[in-house]
Amino acid sequence: MDPAVLSRLPFFSELSEDEVAAIARNVDEVTVAEGRDIVREGDFSYEVFVIVDGAARVHRDGDTVAELEPGDFFGEGGVLGKGLRAASVTTKQPTRLVTLNHWDIQRLRKEIPQVLERMEQAMDQRGDS
């Protein structure tokens, strides 16, 4: 993944060039078509997602609980808390995502702990913990 793309996302914008470059080497990128589920409520959680382009809807029991746009991330609650997905996320348009799997998260915990701190802060603000 191009580090310049990552550094434009608010989630990564406060990191140094070296930190962003390290993350870029370890993430995957995927594009999901409009109307597709990225994750489903109740499924096991192995990845964190950051929206690069596109938009998505977060819904729980059929009710929309949030709208996501470029720079937003989701999935950290299940990965960091080792739980099941608390909600489903469905694309509203073709959406390009950066994904970090469980092993990527563990590596970041050692190499760039401030990334995990941001995820944990977001969990606390969302009431996911």
MODELLER restraints for C-alpha pairs under 7 A, 6 or more apart:
rsr = mdl.restraints
at = mdl.atoms
rsr.add(forms.Gaussian(group=physical.xy_distance, feature=features.Distance(at['CA:1:A'], at['CA:24:A']), mean=5.18, stdev=0.5))
rsr.add(forms.Gaussian(group=physical.xy_distance, feature=features.Distance(at['CA:1:A'], at['CA:25:A']), mean=6.68, stdev=0.5))
rsr.add(forms.Gaussian(group=physical.xy_distance, feature=features.Distance(at['CA:2:A'], at['CA:24:A']), mean=6.47, stdev=0.5))
rsr.add(forms.Gaussian(group=physical.xy_distance, feature=features.Distance(at['CA:3:A'], at['CA:20:A']), mean=5.90, stdev=0.5))
rsr.add(forms.Gaussian(group=physical.xy_distance, feature=features.Distance(at['CA:3:A'], at['CA:21:A']), mean=5.34, stdev=0.5))
rsr.add(forms.Gaussian(group=physical.xy_distance, feature=features.Distance(at['CA:3:A'], at['CA:24:A']), mean=5.43, stdev=0.5))
rsr.add(forms.Gaussian(group=physical.xy_distance, feature=features.Distance(at['CA:6:A'], at['CA:12:A']), mean=6.22, stdev=0.5))
rsr.add(forms.Gaussian(group=physical.xy_distance, feature=features.Distance(at['CA:6:A'], at['CA:20:A']), mean=6.83, stdev=0.5))
rsr.add(forms.Gaussian(group=physical.xy_distance, feature=features.Distance(at['CA:7:A'], at['CA:13:A']), mean=4.81, stdev=0.5))
rsr.add(forms.Gaussian(group=physical.xy_distance, feature=features.Distance(at['CA:7:A'], at['CA:20:A']), mean=6.48, stdev=0.5))
rsr.add(forms.Gaussian(group=physical.xy_distance, feature=features.Distance(at['CA:9:A'], at['CA:71:A']), mean=4.85, stdev=0.5))
rsr.add(forms.Gaussian(group=physical.xy_distance, feature=features.Distance(at['CA:10:A'], at['CA:71:A']), mean=5.45, stdev=0.5))
rsr.add(forms.Gaussian(group=physical.xy_distance, feature=features.Distance(at['CA:11:A'], at['CA:71:A']), mean=6.11, stdev=0.5))
rsr.add(forms.Gaussian(group=physical.xy_distance, feature=features.Distance(at['CA:12:A'], at['CA:20:A']), mean=6.90, stdev=0.5))
rsr.add(forms.Gaussian(group=physical.xy_distance, feature=features.Distance(at['CA:19:A'], at['CA:112:A']), mean=6.92, stdev=0.5))
rsr.add(forms.Gaussian(group=physical.xy_distance, feature=features.Distance(at['CA:26:A'], at['CA:104:A']), mean=6.57, stdev=0.5))
rsr.add(forms.Gaussian(group=physical.xy_distance, feature=features.Distance(at['CA:27:A'], at['CA:98:A']), mean=6.39, stdev=0.5))
rsr.add(forms.Gaussian(group=physical.xy_distance, feature=features.Distance(at['CA:27:A'], at['CA:99:A']), mean=5.76, stdev=0.5))
rsr.add(forms.Gaussian(group=physical.xy_distance, feature=features.Distance(at['CA:27:A'], at['CA:100:A']), mean=5.46, stdev=0.5))
rsr.add(forms.Gaussian(group=physical.xy_distance, feature=features.Distance(at['CA:28:A'], at['CA:98:A']), mean=5.68, stdev=0.5))
rsr.add(forms.Gaussian(group=physical.xy_distance, feature=features.Distance(at['CA:28:A'], at['CA:99:A']), mean=5.20, stdev=0.5))
rsr.add(forms.Gaussian(group=physical.xy_distance, feature=features.Distance(at['CA:28:A'], at['CA:100:A']), mean=6.81, stdev=0.5))
rsr.add(forms.Gaussian(group=physical.xy_distance, feature=features.Distance(at['CA:29:A'], at['CA:97:A']), mean=5.62, stdev=0.5))
rsr.add(forms.Gaussian(group=physical.xy_distance, feature=features.Distance(at['CA:29:A'], at['CA:98:A']), mean=4.57, stdev=0.5))
rsr.add(forms.Gaussian(group=physical.xy_distance, feature=features.Distance(at['CA:29:A'], at['CA:99:A']), mean=6.11, stdev=0.5))
rsr.add(forms.Gaussian(group=physical.xy_distance, feature=features.Distance(at['CA:30:A'], at['CA:96:A']), mean=5.73, stdev=0.5))
rsr.add(forms.Gaussian(group=physical.xy_distance, feature=features.Distance(at['CA:30:A'], at['CA:97:A']), mean=5.31, stdev=0.5))
rsr.add(forms.Gaussian(group=physical.xy_distance, feature=features.Distance(at['CA:30:A'], at['CA:98:A']), mean=6.55, stdev=0.5))
rsr.add(forms.Gaussian(group=physical.xy_distance, feature=features.Distance(at['CA:31:A'], at['CA:94:A']), mean=6.88, stdev=0.5))
rsr.add(forms.Gaussian(group=physical.xy_distance, feature=features.Distance(at['CA:31:A'], at['CA:95:A']), mean=5.47, stdev=0.5))
rsr.add(forms.Gaussian(group=physical.xy_distance, feature=features.Distance(at['CA:31:A'], at['CA:96:A']), mean=4.21, stdev=0.5))
rsr.add(forms.Gaussian(group=physical.xy_distance, feature=features.Distance(at['CA:31:A'], at['CA:97:A']), mean=6.11, stdev=0.5))
rsr.add(forms.Gaussian(group=physical.xy_distance, feature=features.Distance(at['CA:32:A'], at['CA:94:A']), mean=5.69, stdev=0.5))
rsr.add(forms.Gaussian(group=physical.xy_distance, feature=features.Distance(at['CA:32:A'], at['CA:95:A']), mean=5.25, stdev=0.5))
rsr.add(forms.Gaussian(group=physical.xy_distance, feature=features.Distance(at['CA:32:A'], at['CA:96:A']), mean=6.40, stdev=0.5))
rsr.add(forms.Gaussian(group=physical.xy_distance, feature=features.Distance(at['CA:33:A'], at['CA:93:A']), mean=6.63, stdev=0.5))
rsr.add(forms.Gaussian(group=physical.xy_distance, feature=features.Distance(at['CA:33:A'], at['CA:94:A']), mean=4.43, stdev=0.5))
rsr.add(forms.Gaussian(group=physical.xy_distance, feature=features.Distance(at['CA:33:A'], at['CA:95:A']), mean=6.51, stdev=0.5))
rsr.add(forms.Gaussian(group=physical.xy_distance, feature=features.Distance(at['CA:34:A'], at['CA:91:A']), mean=5.17, stdev=0.5))
rsr.add(forms.Gaussian(group=physical.xy_distance, feature=features.Distance(at['CA:34:A'], at['CA:92:A']), mean=5.40, stdev=0.5))
rsr.add(forms.Gaussian(group=physical.xy_distance, feature=features.Distance(at['CA:34:A'], at['CA:93:A']), mean=4.08, stdev=0.5))
rsr.add(forms.Gaussian(group=physical.xy_distance, feature=features.Distance(at['CA:34:A'], at['CA:94:A']), mean=4.58, stdev=0.5))
rsr.add(forms.Gaussian(group=physical.xy_distance, feature=features.Distance(at['CA:35:A'], at['CA:90:A']), mean=6.02, stdev=0.5))
rsr.add(forms.Gaussian(group=physical.xy_distance, feature=features.Distance(at['CA:35:A'], at['CA:91:A']), mean=5.05, stdev=0.5))
rsr.add(forms.Gaussian(group=physical.xy_distance, feature=features.Distance(at['CA:35:A'], at['CA:92:A']), mean=5.73, stdev=0.5))
rsr.add(forms.Gaussian(group=physical.xy_distance, feature=features.Distance(at['CA:35:A'], at['CA:93:A']), mean=6.80, stdev=0.5))
rsr.add(forms.Gaussian(group=physical.xy_distance, feature=features.Distance(at['CA:36:A'], at['CA:90:A']), mean=5.42, stdev=0.5))
rsr.add(forms.Gaussian(group=physical.xy_distance, feature=features.Distance(at['CA:36:A'], at['CA:91:A']), mean=5.54, stdev=0.5))
rsr.add(forms.Gaussian(group=physical.xy_distance, feature=features.Distance(at['CA:37:A'], at['CA:89:A']), mean=5.76, stdev=0.5))
rsr.add(forms.Gaussian(group=physical.xy_distance, feature=features.Distance(at['CA:37:A'], at['CA:90:A']), mean=4.24, stdev=0.5))
rsr.add(forms.Gaussian(group=physical.xy_distance, feature=features.Distance(at['CA:37:A'], at['CA:91:A']), mean=6.49, stdev=0.5))
rsr.add(forms.Gaussian(group=physical.xy_distance, feature=features.Distance(at['CA:38:A'], at['CA:89:A']), mean=5.55, stdev=0.5))
rsr.add(forms.Gaussian(group=physical.xy_distance, feature=features.Distance(at['CA:38:A'], at['CA:90:A']), mean=5.74, stdev=0.5))
rsr.add(forms.Gaussian(group=physical.xy_distance, feature=features.Distance(at['CA:39:A'], at['CA:88:A']), mean=5.31, stdev=0.5))
rsr.add(forms.Gaussian(group=physical.xy_distance, feature=features.Distance(at['CA:39:A'], at['CA:89:A']), mean=5.41, stdev=0.5))
rsr.add(forms.Gaussian(group=physical.xy_distance, feature=features.Distance(at['CA:40:A'], at['CA:85:A']), mean=6.66, stdev=0.5))
rsr.add(forms.Gaussian(group=physical.xy_distance, feature=features.Distance(at['CA:40:A'], at['CA:87:A']), mean=6.39, stdev=0.5))
rsr.add(forms.Gaussian(group=physical.xy_distance, feature=features.Distance(at['CA:40:A'], at['CA:88:A']), mean=4.17, stdev=0.5))
rsr.add(forms.Gaussian(group=physical.xy_distance, feature=features.Distance(at['CA:40:A'], at['CA:89:A']), mean=6.62, stdev=0.5))
rsr.add(forms.Gaussian(group=physical.xy_distance, feature=features.Distance(at['CA:41:A'], at['CA:60:A']), mean=6.95, stdev=0.5))
rsr.add(forms.Gaussian(group=physical.xy_distance, feature=features.Distance(at['CA:41:A'], at['CA:85:A']), mean=4.89, stdev=0.5))
rsr.add(forms.Gaussian(group=physical.xy_distance, feature=features.Distance(at['CA:41:A'], at['CA:86:A']), mean=5.38, stdev=0.5))
rsr.add(forms.Gaussian(group=physical.xy_distance, feature=features.Distance(at['CA:41:A'], at['CA:87:A']), mean=4.18, stdev=0.5))
rsr.add(forms.Gaussian(group=physical.xy_distance, feature=features.Distance(at['CA:41:A'], at['CA:88:A']), mean=4.52, stdev=0.5))
rsr.add(forms.Gaussian(group=physical.xy_distance, feature=features.Distance(at['CA:42:A'], at['CA:84:A']), mean=5.23, stdev=0.5))
rsr.add(forms.Gaussian(group=physical.xy_distance, feature=features.Distance(at['CA:42:A'], at['CA:85:A']), mean=4.88, stdev=0.5))
rsr.add(forms.Gaussian(group=physical.xy_distance, feature=features.Distance(at['CA:42:A'], at['CA:86:A']), mean=6.31, stdev=0.5))
rsr.add(forms.Gaussian(group=physical.xy_distance, feature=features.Distance(at['CA:43:A'], at['CA:84:A']), mean=5.49, stdev=0.5))
rsr.add(forms.Gaussian(group=physical.xy_distance, feature=features.Distance(at['CA:43:A'], at['CA:85:A']), mean=5.37, stdev=0.5))
rsr.add(forms.Gaussian(group=physical.xy_distance, feature=features.Distance(at['CA:44:A'], at['CA:83:A']), mean=6.84, stdev=0.5))
rsr.add(forms.Gaussian(group=physical.xy_distance, feature=features.Distance(at['CA:44:A'], at['CA:84:A']), mean=4.69, stdev=0.5))
rsr.add(forms.Gaussian(group=physical.xy_distance, feature=features.Distance(at['CA:44:A'], at['CA:85:A']), mean=6.13, stdev=0.5))
rsr.add(forms.Gaussian(group=physical.xy_distance, feature=features.Distance(at['CA:45:A'], at['CA:78:A']), mean=5.00, stdev=0.5))
rsr.add(forms.Gaussian(group=physical.xy_distance, feature=features.Distance(at['CA:45:A'], at['CA:79:A']), mean=5.53, stdev=0.5))
rsr.add(forms.Gaussian(group=physical.xy_distance, feature=features.Distance(at['CA:45:A'], at['CA:83:A']), mean=6.59, stdev=0.5))
rsr.add(forms.Gaussian(group=physical.xy_distance, feature=features.Distance(at['CA:45:A'], at['CA:84:A']), mean=5.60, stdev=0.5))
rsr.add(forms.Gaussian(group=physical.xy_distance, feature=features.Distance(at['CA:45:A'], at['CA:85:A']), mean=5.77, stdev=0.5))
rsr.add(forms.Gaussian(group=physical.xy_distance, feature=features.Distance(at['CA:46:A'], at['CA:79:A']), mean=5.68, stdev=0.5))
rsr.add(forms.Gaussian(group=physical.xy_distance, feature=features.Distance(at['CA:46:A'], at['CA:101:A']), mean=5.70, stdev=0.5))
rsr.add(forms.Gaussian(group=physical.xy_distance, feature=features.Distance(at['CA:46:A'], at['CA:102:A']), mean=5.46, stdev=0.5))
rsr.add(forms.Gaussian(group=physical.xy_distance, feature=features.Distance(at['CA:47:A'], at['CA:75:A']), mean=6.33, stdev=0.5))
rsr.add(forms.Gaussian(group=physical.xy_distance, feature=features.Distance(at['CA:47:A'], at['CA:79:A']), mean=6.42, stdev=0.5))
rsr.add(forms.Gaussian(group=physical.xy_distance, feature=features.Distance(at['CA:47:A'], at['CA:99:A']), mean=6.34, stdev=0.5))
rsr.add(forms.Gaussian(group=physical.xy_distance, feature=features.Distance(at['CA:47:A'], at['CA:100:A']), mean=5.43, stdev=0.5))
rsr.add(forms.Gaussian(group=physical.xy_distance, feature=features.Distance(at['CA:47:A'], at['CA:101:A']), mean=4.21, stdev=0.5))
rsr.add(forms.Gaussian(group=physical.xy_distance, feature=features.Distance(at['CA:47:A'], at['CA:102:A']), mean=6.00, stdev=0.5))
rsr.add(forms.Gaussian(group=physical.xy_distance, feature=features.Distance(at['CA:48:A'], at['CA:74:A']), mean=5.92, stdev=0.5))
rsr.add(forms.Gaussian(group=physical.xy_distance, feature=features.Distance(at['CA:48:A'], at['CA:75:A']), mean=4.52, stdev=0.5))
rsr.add(forms.Gaussian(group=physical.xy_distance, feature=features.Distance(at['CA:48:A'], at['CA:76:A']), mean=5.24, stdev=0.5))
rsr.add(forms.Gaussian(group=physical.xy_distance, feature=features.Distance(at['CA:48:A'], at['CA:99:A']), mean=5.67, stdev=0.5))
rsr.add(forms.Gaussian(group=physical.xy_distance, feature=features.Distance(at['CA:48:A'], at['CA:100:A']), mean=5.16, stdev=0.5))
rsr.add(forms.Gaussian(group=physical.xy_distance, feature=features.Distance(at['CA:48:A'], at['CA:101:A']), mean=6.36, stdev=0.5))
rsr.add(forms.Gaussian(group=physical.xy_distance, feature=features.Distance(at['CA:49:A'], at['CA:73:A']), mean=5.42, stdev=0.5))
rsr.add(forms.Gaussian(group=physical.xy_distance, feature=features.Distance(at['CA:49:A'], at['CA:74:A']), mean=5.43, stdev=0.5))
rsr.add(forms.Gaussian(group=physical.xy_distance, feature=features.Distance(at['CA:49:A'], at['CA:75:A']), mean=6.18, stdev=0.5))
rsr.add(forms.Gaussian(group=physical.xy_distance, feature=features.Distance(at['CA:49:A'], at['CA:97:A']), mean=6.22, stdev=0.5))
rsr.add(forms.Gaussian(group=physical.xy_distance, feature=features.Distance(at['CA:49:A'], at['CA:98:A']), mean=5.64, stdev=0.5))
rsr.add(forms.Gaussian(group=physical.xy_distance, feature=features.Distance(at['CA:49:A'], at['CA:99:A']), mean=4.65, stdev=0.5))
rsr.add(forms.Gaussian(group=physical.xy_distance, feature=features.Distance(at['CA:49:A'], at['CA:100:A']), mean=6.51, stdev=0.5))
rsr.add(forms.Gaussian(group=physical.xy_distance, feature=features.Distance(at['CA:50:A'], at['CA:71:A']), mean=6.25, stdev=0.5))
rsr.add(forms.Gaussian(group=physical.xy_distance, feature=features.Distance(at['CA:50:A'], at['CA:72:A']), mean=5.78, stdev=0.5))
rsr.add(forms.Gaussian(group=physical.xy_distance, feature=features.Distance(at['CA:50:A'], at['CA:73:A']), mean=4.18, stdev=0.5))
rsr.add(forms.Gaussian(group=physical.xy_distance, feature=features.Distance(at['CA:50:A'], at['CA:74:A']), mean=6.66, stdev=0.5))
rsr.add(forms.Gaussian(group=physical.xy_distance, feature=features.Distance(at['CA:50:A'], at['CA:97:A']), mean=5.52, stdev=0.5))
rsr.add(forms.Gaussian(group=physical.xy_distance, feature=features.Distance(at['CA:50:A'], at['CA:98:A']), mean=5.11, stdev=0.5))
rsr.add(forms.Gaussian(group=physical.xy_distance, feature=features.Distance(at['CA:50:A'], at['CA:99:A']), mean=6.54, stdev=0.5))
rsr.add(forms.Gaussian(group=physical.xy_distance, feature=features.Distance(at['CA:51:A'], at['CA:69:A']), mean=6.47, stdev=0.5))
rsr.add(forms.Gaussian(group=physical.xy_distance, feature=features.Distance(at['CA:51:A'], at['CA:70:A']), mean=4.76, stdev=0.5))
rsr.add(forms.Gaussian(group=physical.xy_distance, feature=features.Distance(at['CA:51:A'], at['CA:71:A']), mean=5.42, stdev=0.5))
rsr.add(forms.Gaussian(group=physical.xy_distance, feature=features.Distance(at['CA:51:A'], at['CA:72:A']), mean=5.67, stdev=0.5))
rsr.add(forms.Gaussian(group=physical.xy_distance, feature=features.Distance(at['CA:51:A'], at['CA:73:A']), mean=6.22, stdev=0.5))
rsr.add(forms.Gaussian(group=physical.xy_distance, feature=features.Distance(at['CA:51:A'], at['CA:96:A']), mean=6.16, stdev=0.5))
rsr.add(forms.Gaussian(group=physical.xy_distance, feature=features.Distance(at['CA:51:A'], at['CA:97:A']), mean=4.63, stdev=0.5))
rsr.add(forms.Gaussian(group=physical.xy_distance, feature=features.Distance(at['CA:51:A'], at['CA:98:A']), mean=6.49, stdev=0.5))
rsr.add(forms.Gaussian(group=physical.xy_distance, feature=features.Distance(at['CA:52:A'], at['CA:70:A']), mean=4.95, stdev=0.5))
rsr.add(forms.Gaussian(group=physical.xy_distance, feature=features.Distance(at['CA:52:A'], at['CA:71:A']), mean=6.10, stdev=0.5))
rsr.add(forms.Gaussian(group=physical.xy_distance, feature=features.Distance(at['CA:52:A'], at['CA:96:A']), mean=5.38, stdev=0.5))
rsr.add(forms.Gaussian(group=physical.xy_distance, feature=features.Distance(at['CA:52:A'], at['CA:97:A']), mean=5.33, stdev=0.5))
rsr.add(forms.Gaussian(group=physical.xy_distance, feature=features.Distance(at['CA:52:A'], at['CA:98:A']), mean=6.78, stdev=0.5))
rsr.add(forms.Gaussian(group=physical.xy_distance, feature=features.Distance(at['CA:53:A'], at['CA:70:A']), mean=5.21, stdev=0.5))
rsr.add(forms.Gaussian(group=physical.xy_distance, feature=features.Distance(at['CA:53:A'], at['CA:95:A']), mean=5.48, stdev=0.5))
rsr.add(forms.Gaussian(group=physical.xy_distance, feature=features.Distance(at['CA:53:A'], at['CA:96:A']), mean=5.05, stdev=0.5))
rsr.add(forms.Gaussian(group=physical.xy_distance, feature=features.Distance(at['CA:54:A'], at['CA:69:A']), mean=6.29, stdev=0.5))
rsr.add(forms.Gaussian(group=physical.xy_distance, feature=features.Distance(at['CA:54:A'], at['CA:70:A']), mean=6.30, stdev=0.5))
rsr.add(forms.Gaussian(group=physical.xy_distance, feature=features.Distance(at['CA:54:A'], at['CA:93:A']), mean=5.87, stdev=0.5))
rsr.add(forms.Gaussian(group=physical.xy_distance, feature=features.Distance(at['CA:54:A'], at['CA:94:A']), mean=5.82, stdev=0.5))
rsr.add(forms.Gaussian(group=physical.xy_distance, feature=features.Distance(at['CA:54:A'], at['CA:95:A']), mean=4.13, stdev=0.5))
rsr.add(forms.Gaussian(group=physical.xy_distance, feature=features.Distance(at['CA:54:A'], at['CA:96:A']), mean=6.34, stdev=0.5))
rsr.add(forms.Gaussian(group=physical.xy_distance, feature=features.Distance(at['CA:55:A'], at['CA:68:A']), mean=5.52, stdev=0.5))
rsr.add(forms.Gaussian(group=physical.xy_distance, feature=features.Distance(at['CA:55:A'], at['CA:69:A']), mean=4.63, stdev=0.5))
rsr.add(forms.Gaussian(group=physical.xy_distance, feature=features.Distance(at['CA:55:A'], at['CA:70:A']), mean=6.82, stdev=0.5))
rsr.add(forms.Gaussian(group=physical.xy_distance, feature=features.Distance(at['CA:55:A'], at['CA:91:A']), mean=5.98, stdev=0.5))
rsr.add(forms.Gaussian(group=physical.xy_distance, feature=features.Distance(at['CA:55:A'], at['CA:92:A']), mean=5.43, stdev=0.5))
rsr.add(forms.Gaussian(group=physical.xy_distance, feature=features.Distance(at['CA:55:A'], at['CA:93:A']), mean=6.00, stdev=0.5))
rsr.add(forms.Gaussian(group=physical.xy_distance, feature=features.Distance(at['CA:55:A'], at['CA:95:A']), mean=6.13, stdev=0.5))
rsr.add(forms.Gaussian(group=physical.xy_distance, feature=features.Distance(at['CA:56:A'], at['CA:67:A']), mean=6.01, stdev=0.5))
rsr.add(forms.Gaussian(group=physical.xy_distance, feature=features.Distance(at['CA:56:A'], at['CA:68:A']), mean=5.04, stdev=0.5))
rsr.add(forms.Gaussian(group=physical.xy_distance, feature=features.Distance(at['CA:56:A'], at['CA:69:A']), mean=6.66, stdev=0.5))
rsr.add(forms.Gaussian(group=physical.xy_distance, feature=features.Distance(at['CA:56:A'], at['CA:89:A']), mean=6.41, stdev=0.5))
rsr.add(forms.Gaussian(group=physical.xy_distance, feature=features.Distance(at['CA:56:A'], at['CA:90:A']), mean=5.40, stdev=0.5))
rsr.add(forms.Gaussian(group=physical.xy_distance, feature=features.Distance(at['CA:56:A'], at['CA:91:A']), mean=4.11, stdev=0.5))
rsr.add(forms.Gaussian(group=physical.xy_distance, feature=features.Distance(at['CA:56:A'], at['CA:92:A']), mean=4.92, stdev=0.5))
rsr.add(forms.Gaussian(group=physical.xy_distance, feature=features.Distance(at['CA:57:A'], at['CA:64:A']), mean=6.69, stdev=0.5))
rsr.add(forms.Gaussian(group=physical.xy_distance, feature=features.Distance(at['CA:57:A'], at['CA:66:A']), mean=6.08, stdev=0.5))
rsr.add(forms.Gaussian(group=physical.xy_distance, feature=features.Distance(at['CA:57:A'], at['CA:67:A']), mean=4.72, stdev=0.5))
rsr.add(forms.Gaussian(group=physical.xy_distance, feature=features.Distance(at['CA:57:A'], at['CA:68:A']), mean=6.07, stdev=0.5))
rsr.add(forms.Gaussian(group=physical.xy_distance, feature=features.Distance(at['CA:57:A'], at['CA:89:A']), mean=5.52, stdev=0.5))
rsr.add(forms.Gaussian(group=physical.xy_distance, feature=features.Distance(at['CA:57:A'], at['CA:90:A']), mean=5.31, stdev=0.5))
rsr.add(forms.Gaussian(group=physical.xy_distance, feature=features.Distance(at['CA:57:A'], at['CA:91:A']), mean=6.29, stdev=0.5))
rsr.add(forms.Gaussian(group=physical.xy_distance, feature=features.Distance(at['CA:57:A'], at['CA:92:A']), mean=6.60, stdev=0.5))
rsr.add(forms.Gaussian(group=physical.xy_distance, feature=features.Distance(at['CA:58:A'], at['CA:64:A']), mean=5.74, stdev=0.5))
rsr.add(forms.Gaussian(group=physical.xy_distance, feature=features.Distance(at['CA:58:A'], at['CA:65:A']), mean=5.64, stdev=0.5))
rsr.add(forms.Gaussian(group=physical.xy_distance, feature=features.Distance(at['CA:58:A'], at['CA:66:A']), mean=5.03, stdev=0.5))
rsr.add(forms.Gaussian(group=physical.xy_distance, feature=features.Distance(at['CA:58:A'], at['CA:67:A']), mean=6.11, stdev=0.5))
rsr.add(forms.Gaussian(group=physical.xy_distance, feature=features.Distance(at['CA:58:A'], at['CA:87:A']), mean=6.50, stdev=0.5))
rsr.add(forms.Gaussian(group=physical.xy_distance, feature=features.Distance(at['CA:58:A'], at['CA:88:A']), mean=5.72, stdev=0.5))
rsr.add(forms.Gaussian(group=physical.xy_distance, feature=features.Distance(at['CA:58:A'], at['CA:89:A']), mean=4.47, stdev=0.5))
rsr.add(forms.Gaussian(group=physical.xy_distance, feature=features.Distance(at['CA:58:A'], at['CA:90:A']), mean=6.62, stdev=0.5))
rsr.add(forms.Gaussian(group=physical.xy_distance, feature=features.Distance(at['CA:59:A'], at['CA:65:A']), mean=5.35, stdev=0.5))
rsr.add(forms.Gaussian(group=physical.xy_distance, feature=features.Distance(at['CA:59:A'], at['CA:87:A']), mean=5.65, stdev=0.5))
rsr.add(forms.Gaussian(group=physical.xy_distance, feature=features.Distance(at['CA:59:A'], at['CA:88:A']), mean=5.29, stdev=0.5))
rsr.add(forms.Gaussian(group=physical.xy_distance, feature=features.Distance(at['CA:59:A'], at['CA:89:A']), mean=6.29, stdev=0.5))
rsr.add(forms.Gaussian(group=physical.xy_distance, feature=features.Distance(at['CA:60:A'], at['CA:87:A']), mean=4.77, stdev=0.5))
rsr.add(forms.Gaussian(group=physical.xy_distance, feature=features.Distance(at['CA:60:A'], at['CA:88:A']), mean=6.23, stdev=0.5))
rsr.add(forms.Gaussian(group=physical.xy_distance, feature=features.Distance(at['CA:76:A'], at['CA:119:A']), mean=6.40, stdev=0.5))
rsr.add(forms.Gaussian(group=physical.xy_distance, feature=features.Distance(at['CA:77:A'], at['CA:123:A']), mean=6.20, stdev=0.5))
rsr.add(forms.Gaussian(group=physical.xy_distance, feature=features.Distance(at['CA:77:A'], at['CA:128:A']), mean=5.96, stdev=0.5))
rsr.add(forms.Gaussian(group=physical.xy_distance, feature=features.Distance(at['CA:77:A'], at['CA:129:A']), mean=6.94, stdev=0.5))
rsr.add(forms.Gaussian(group=physical.xy_distance, feature=features.Distance(at['CA:78:A'], at['CA:84:A']), mean=5.44, stdev=0.5))
rsr.add(forms.Gaussian(group=physical.xy_distance, feature=features.Distance(at['CA:78:A'], at['CA:85:A']), mean=5.62, stdev=0.5))
rsr.add(forms.Gaussian(group=physical.xy_distance, feature=features.Distance(at['CA:79:A'], at['CA:102:A']), mean=6.54, stdev=0.5))
rsr.add(forms.Gaussian(group=physical.xy_distance, feature=features.Distance(at['CA:109:A'], at['CA:116:A']), mean=6.15, stdev=0.5))
rsr.add(forms.Gaussian(group=physical.xy_distance, feature=features.Distance(at['CA:123:A'], at['CA:129:A']), mean=5.89, stdev=0.5))
